[in-house]
């Protein structure tokens, strides 16, 4: 068993693509490839008496579809897929949902907000970033006029990698917080979080002491929590932090099965670390905003290197998310200047007592596409 700080990793490596690994009775683990530094996504199979439920599906490209058909032939013991459960609406989680539900004529299960946002984004592609809404959003953040053109090129490349929003099944079965799915001999409770996506469903089984956490709780990387042009005054980091407060009630002996990195033990320690990390980033932003700052100029506080257009989009979204929570906490104010850019200024008179410049978490290399 590997250990990292206080987290424990019972498995040293991931299953090879096209194979599965049993983690508990009726629970199997598989991976599918992804572009970029992450290289893969973890997916799971839950066995029922009638067949299998697929939990998350991988990206919508031909390679992933071919690997799924290999799984269908070799790993399901002759049983069909009887349902697809998607934790949330990002392309690496829903990319094959239409293929699998059509193949087996089975239902897609998602929360309402995730399903309908996926349907909306599938219809618009990346146009919400490059429309006048996107132009206004990025101008206020301090970006140059040609930035939306860079984003258009980025979305074209993203589509070729299979990371664009796929066509969604035309119907679904709604998941709700607290709902219980009986699959085989076990009950799986739906536990909903928010911030990374609008209504992210995790699955918790008390009898097996397992939680399938999707992107809500990851052991190493930190999921992207961003403000986007589609909802420019959103406060997703507040939702993220509130969700983590609720997830702290998860029993600490829970085996967490995340969408990325390795399955692990130590859920409460990881949640406390995530909360502390974001609190530290917000304090560093407060210190930087003693003199008014635009969002673009806050990026070196959070990220250590030059960012390409895709990373810049995510980094700006994260920076603005942190600022919006600080505005909510009455620690920063925002003013739109004549040049069309927002300036953010620290206003908490207690900042001098709380500040500790030079002692913050080091800026990360760049935002992870999760």
N, C-alpha and C positions, 0 to 999 in steps of 0.2 A: 504493500500500500504506500503510495507516494503521499508526502505531506508538503504543504506550502503555507508557511506561517502556521495558523491553527486549522486550516482547511485540510481535509484528508481525501485522497483520491484512490479508491479501491482498484481502479483499472489504469494501467500505464499507457494504453494506446487505444485508438478508435477501431471499430470493426472496419474491415476492408470493404470498399464499395461492392455492392452486389451480394453481401452476406449480412447476417444478423447475429447478435449475441444476446443470450438470455441473461437478464439482470435480476429477475424474480419470477416466480410462477406466473405465466401469462403476460409477461412484460419483456419485449425484445427491443434491442437498440440497433439502429443502422445509421449510416451516414450517406450523404450525397455531396458531390463536389460543388464548389462555388468558386467564382472568380475572385481574385484579390488575395490579400494576406491571410484571410481566415481559412481559405482552402476547402472548407466543408461546412455542412450543417448537420446536427444530430436530429434524427427523426425516430419515432417510436411506434411500436405495434402493441396493441392490447388485445388479448385473445378472449373471445366470447365463445359460448357453446356452438353458436351458429356460424362463426367466422371471425374476422379480425377488424378492429378499428385502427385506422392509420392516424397518427397524431403528427401533423405538419407534413409537407409534401416535397420540399425542395423547389429549385427554380424551374422556370418554364422553358427548358431547352430540350433538344433531342437526346443528348447524352443522359440526362436525368430520367427521361421517359424510358429509355432503353434499360437503364439499371432497375427501374421499378418493375419492368416486365421480367427481368431476371429474378427479382425477389418473388414476384407472383408465381413463377415456375418452380422455384427451388426452396423457398423458405416458409411457405404458408401451410405446408402439410396437406395440400389439396383443398383447403378451405377458402371461401371467397372473402373479399373485403366487403363488409356490411355497413361501413360508415367511415367518413373522413372528418376528423376534428382538427380545425385550424386554430391555433392559439391567438393569432392576430393577422393583420392584413398585409404584411410586407411580402414582397415578391418571393423571397426565399422560403416562405412558409406556405404560400398559397399557389405557387407556380404550376403545380401539377394537379390541383384540386379538380379542375374540369375534366382532365383526362381520366383520373381514377374514378370519379363519380359516374362518368359516362361508361367507362369500361365495365363497371359492376352494377350500374343502375342503383346506386346507393346514395344516401343523403349526405350533404355537407352540413356540419355542425359548427356554428360560430356565434359569437355575441352579435347583437344587432348593429352596434356602432361599427364594429370591424367589418362586417359583411357589406354594409351600405357604403362605407368609405372606400372599400376595395372596388365596389361597382362604380362609384363616382370617379375614382382615379383611373380605372381601366378605360373609361370613356374619354378622359381628358389627356391621358399620357402625362408628359411633363409640362403641358402648356400653362399650368397655373404658375410655374416659375418664370416663364418667358412672356406672359401676357402683361397688360398694363398694371395688373395687380402686382406681379413680380417686379416690374420696373419700379413702381412706387416703393415697394418693400425694400429693395436693395439700394435704391437711392437714399432712403432714410437711414440705412445702415452704413452709408459712406462708400458704397461701391461705385466704380466708374461706369459710365454710360454703356459701354460695350459688354458689361458683365452678363447681361441676359443672352447675348449672342454666344458667349462662351458656354452658358448653360445649355443652349439649344444643341450645340455640338456634343456636349457631355451626354445629354439624354439620348442622342443618336447612338453613341458608343454603348451606353448602358443597355439599350434595346438589343444590340447585337450580342451582348454578353448573356442575354436571358434574364436581365434584372429589371426589365420594364414590367408594368402591371399587366398580368395576363387577363384573358377573357374569363369571367367568373361563371360558375353554374347559375342557372336562372332562378333557382330557389334554394332555400336552406332551412335547417331546424335551429331555432334560437337557443343559445346557451345563456343562462343568467347566474349571477353571483349566488352561491349557496345551493344551487341545483345539484342533485346527485344522479350520476349515471351508474347504473348497475351493469357491469361488464364482466361476464363470467362469474366467478365467486367473490368479486370484490366491488365495493362501492367507491366511486371516484367523485369527490366534491369539486365543483367549479369554484375557484377563488379568483376574483377579478381584480386586476391592478390597472393602473393608468399612468400616462406620462410619456412613455416610449411610443405608445399607440393609444387610441382612445378608450378601449375596453378589452384589455388583454386577458385572456382566460388561461389560468393555470389549473392543473388537475392534481388533487391531493387524495391519496388513499391511506387512511389511518391504519388499516389492517396490515398493509405492506410497509408502512412508514416511508412512502415515496411521494415526492412531488415532481411532476413534469412542469418545469418553470418557464419554458419558452425563452424569450428574451427578457422577461421581467427580473430574473435573478441569474446572473452569470458569475462564475467564480473568479475570472481574471480580468476580462475586458469590461468596460462600462458601456451599457447600451446608450445609443444616441437619444438625447431628449432635446427636441428642437421646437422653435417657433417657425412656422412656414407662412408664405404669402396667403395661403387659403384662410388662415385665421391669425392675422397679424398681431392681435392683442391677447392671444392665448397665454395661459400660465401653466404649461405642462410640467414644469419642475415642481410646482406646488403639489400637483396631482401625484407625481413620482415620489416625492418625499412622504406625502400622506399615505400612499400605498405601502411604502416600506415600513412605516410605523405600524400599519395593520399586519403586514406579513411577519413582523417580529413575534407574533403569537404562535408561529409555526413551531412545533416541537423540535428541539435542537438535535434529536437523533434521526431527523428526516434525511433520507437519501435524495438529493436534489439531482434531477435529470434535466440539464439545461440544453438550449439549442446550440450553444457553441462552447468550446473548451470541453473538459472532461467532467463526467458526473462526480459529485463531491458530497462530503459531510461538512457541516459547519455553517448552516444557513443563517443563524442569528449573528454570528461573527461577521459574515459577509455583508449582511444587511447593515449592521452598525458601521462597517467600513465604508459602504457606499454613501450612507447618510453623512458621515464625517467628511468624506472626500468632497461632497458637493457644498457642505457648509464652509470648508476651507477655501474652495474656489470662489464662493460668494464674498468672503471676507477679503480675499486678494483683489477682487473687482472693486469693492468699496474703497480700498486703499488707493487703487489706480484712479478712481473717479473723484478724488479730492479736487483735482482740476477737471473740468468737464471733458468728457470723452465721447467719441462716436463709437458705434459697435465694432467697426472694422479695427479700430486702434486697440480694442481690448483683446484681440486674438493672441498676441504674444503672452498675455497673462495666463492663457489656458493651454496654448499649443506651442511646441518648441521649434517647428521648422516651417519652411515655405510650403504652402498648400496649393494643390491643383484645383481647378474649378469645382469638381465634385466635393473634395474635402472642404473647400472654402464655403460651399453652400451649407454643409453640415456644421462646420465650425461656427459660422455666423448664427445659425439657428440655435446652437448650444449657448453661445455667448448671450444672445437676446433672451433665451429662457432663464438664464441665471439673473439677468438684470430685471426681468419682469417679476421674479419672485422677490427680489430686493425692493422693487417698487411696492409690491403688495405688503411687504413688512415695514414700509415707511422708512427705508434706509437710503433710498436713492430717488431722485426725481428726474423727470424727462421733459425736455423742452424742444420743440421744433423750431429750428433757426431759419433765417431767410434763405440760406443755401439749400433748403429742403432736407437737411439732415437732423436727426435727433441727437441732442447732447444729453449725456447722463451725468449727474452730479450727486456725490454723497452728501446726505443731509443729517445723518444721525449724530447728535452732539456727543454721544458716548463712544464714537469710533476711536478716538485717541486711546481710550482705556483698553479697548478690545484688540486694537491693531498689533500685529507682530510681523512687520515687513522683513523679508529675507528668510522667514521660517516656514513658508508654505510648501505644500506638495509641489514637486518640480512639474513644470508644464509637460504635458504628454506629447508624444511624437506627432500625433494627429488624431482626428476623430476616426473611429472605426465604423465601417459601413454596416452597422447593426442598429 
